């Protein structure tokens, strides 16, 4: 039996559609993004619908998520950054739900696609640039001029510019690579367990150890799913904080 661990990342059209020579088909990736948005929206709506004095588990999870993101923004950007709470909270929940739902058997991991993660990262950097110029005008360019002796600025300014321009790449590749590697490893071990189980005899008994390892790796991937959503959100807050305050302390 041939099991390809990379097959789970293949984008397949569900509703083929071409417009003006471009493929705009509704794919399995599109379907999972719709499910992620609807799932997160439905969870938050139902969790906060009753607003009981003694919160249910769902309400507690929703409130913890809200406070977690609000504290993260406040710590990284100060009070001025709280205006970006809807954006950062939406980004955090989208990445988190995408990562977690991608662990379900047969599901498609949206964040394992570099096109999706790069689009998110590019939007973040675009927001940072717009925020910086709206708040500081042309003074936003001071972000690329660190506090250093003048003779070092010839070297440091280009480095700062290149570092800023590569942020969408590093931000997107970090999330994409972690999701791709983790899910590939899970599929490889799962294939190994299936082959041992199908062999029968002593090999079938030996499949218990890899199965236990799969359970452990799945638990680790759940942790990674949360951590990657957190890292993506906290870096977004840090970049926004730089746009708001440049090199000043807040």
N, C-alpha and C positions, 0 to 999 in steps of 0.2 A: 504494500500500500504506500503510495507516494503522498507525502504531506509537505506542502511548501509553506514554511513559516511566514513568507512575505506575501502570501496570497490574501491575507486579512487586510492588507493596506491597499489592495487594488480598488480603484474607483470604477464603479459599474453604473451605466445609465439605467434609470428606471423608466423615465419618460423621455425618449430621444427628441431633441429639439434643436434646430439650426436656424439662426437668424443672420442674414447678411453675411453668410459665409463663416460664421462663428458657431462653435458648438456650445450651446447654452442648455444642455440637457439637464433634467432633474435627476441627480445621481443618488447613490446610497450615502454619499457624504452630505449632500443637501438635505436628505431625509433626516439624518442624525442631528444636523444642526437645528432643524425645525423641532425635533423631539427635545433637544437640549433646552432650547428657548421656552418651549411650552412646558416642559417638566419643571424648570426652575421657576417660571412664572406661576404655575399651578401650585407648586409647593409653598411659595411665599404667600400667595393669596389665601390658600386654605389654612395655612398655619396661623395667619394673623386675622382671620375672619371673625373669630369669637373674642379675641383679646381678653381672655379670662385673667382674673386677679392671681389665681393659681394656675400658671401656664401648663399646657400639655407638653408632651415631649417635642412635638412638631413646633409649637410656639417657642419653646425654649431654644431649639436649634436655630430658628429664624432670628430670634433676638440675639443669640450669641454671635451669629454671623454678622448681624448689623453692628453690634458693639465691637467685634473683632476688627472689621474693616474701618470703622470710625476711629478707633484707637490707633490703628496702623497709619491712617492718613494724618491724624493729629500729631503723632510722634515724628513722622517723616517730613511733614510740610508745615506744621503749625496750624493755627486757626484759619488762616487765609486759604489753606488747601482744602478745607471742608466743603468749599463750593464744588469741588470735583467728586464729592462722595457718590452721586448717582452713577457717574462714569466708572469710577474705580470699583464700586460694588457690583455693577453689571458685568464688568470685565472679570472680576474674581469669580463670580458665580458661574459665568459662561465657561471659563476654563476649568473650574472645579467639576461642574456637571459633565463636561465633555470628557475629562480624564476618568471620572468614576464610571460613567455609563459605558465607556469604551472597554471596561473590564468585564462587562457582561458577555456571556458566550454568544457568538454570532453578531455582536454589535460592531459598528465601525468607529474607530477612534479618530475623531475629527482633528484633535491636536497632534496626531502623528503625521499630518500633512504640512509640509513646509509652506505651502501656499497660504494656508489658513493662519498659521502662527506668524508668518511674515506680514500678512495683511493687518493683523492685530497690532504687531509691533510698529509697523509703519504709521498706523493711525495714532498710536501713542506718541511717537516722535513728532508727528505733524501737530498734534495738540500742544506739545511742549513748545514747539517753535512759535505757533500762533500766540500762545499764552505769553511767552517771553517778549515778543514784539509788541503785543497789546499793552503790557505792563511797563516795559522799559523803553519802547521804541528802538532806535538804533543802538541804544545803550545795551541791548541784549547781547551784542557782540562781545561785551566785556567778559562774558562767560568763557570765552576762549583765550582770555588773557589772565593767567594766574598771577598771584602775588610772587614775583621773583625778580631778581636783578635784570636790568634791561638787556644785557648781553646774552642772557639765557632765553629771552623771549623769542629770538629768531628760531630757536629749536623747539621750544615748548608750545608756541602757538600752533604750528602745523600739526604737532602731536595731538593737541586738544581738539582740533578740527577733525582730524582723522578718527580720533576716539569717539567723537560725537556722531559722526556719519556711520560708524560701524555698529552703533547701538542697536538699530533694528535687526541687524544680522545676528549679533550675539544674543539678543533677547528672544528672537524667534528660534534660533538653532538650539538654544538650551532646552526649551520646552519640547520642540520637535524630536530632538535626539533622545531625550529621556523617555518619552512615550514610545518611540520606535524601538529602542533597545529593550525596554522592559517587556513590551508585548511580544517581541520576537523571542525573547528568552522563555516566556511563559509557553508560547506555542511549541518551541523545541522540546521542552520537558514534557508537555502534554502529549506530543507525538511519541516520545520515548515510552511513556507509560502505556499508551494504546498498543504499541508494538509488543511490549513485554506481556501485557495482559492477553493479547491475541495468540502469543506463542504457547501458552499453557504450561503446565508442569511447574518446575522450580522457578522458571523465568517469570511465570505469572505471580508467584509469591514475592519475587524480588521487586515487583512493580509497586509494592506498598511504600518502600522508601522514597522513590521518585514522586509518588503521589503526595506524600507528606511534605516533600520539598516544594511541590507546586502550591500547596496550601500556604506554606510559609512565604513563598515568593509573592503570592497573591496578596497576602496581608502587607508585605513590604511595598507592593505596587500601590495599594490603597494609601499608604503613608506618603509615597512619592507623588501620587496624584494631588494630595492636599498641599504638599510642600512646593510643588511646581506652580500651583495656582497662587500660593502665597508669595513665592519669589517673583513671579510675573507682576503681581499687584504691588509689592513693596518697591520693586525697581521702578515701576510707573510712578509711584508716589515720590521717590527720590528724584527722578528726572523732573517732575513737576515742581518739586521744591527748589531745584536749581533754577528753573525758569522764573520762579517767583522771587527768589532772594539772591540769585547769582552767587557770588562768593561770600555774601554776608551771612552771619549767624542768625537763626530765628528761634 
